[in-house]
Amino acid sequence: MFKPLDPLLHSELRLAVVSLLISAEEAEFPYIKEQTGATAGNLSVQIDKLSAAGYIKVEKTFKGKKPCTLCRITPVGLKAFEDYVDALKSYLEVK
């Protein structure tokens, strides 16, 4: 039987954000935007959804006078990603 896929991570952009944060310890909003090709508005909405689920931690600070949004993967987000990958593998192992 197929394992259920996490609907939060089944979105292309949210999956890209989590994947990016797993490979980097932390990332600033402009870097994530550049790497994913997302619009600022869409990325902001998806980051809010991931943050509300506890998958990422968002820290809003300033660099000089400019606002800086920093994102980090959480242990909950890492586990959700690992479970998602495991579920995907169950789809690939069907014979």
Disulfide bonds with the S-S distance in Angstrom:
none
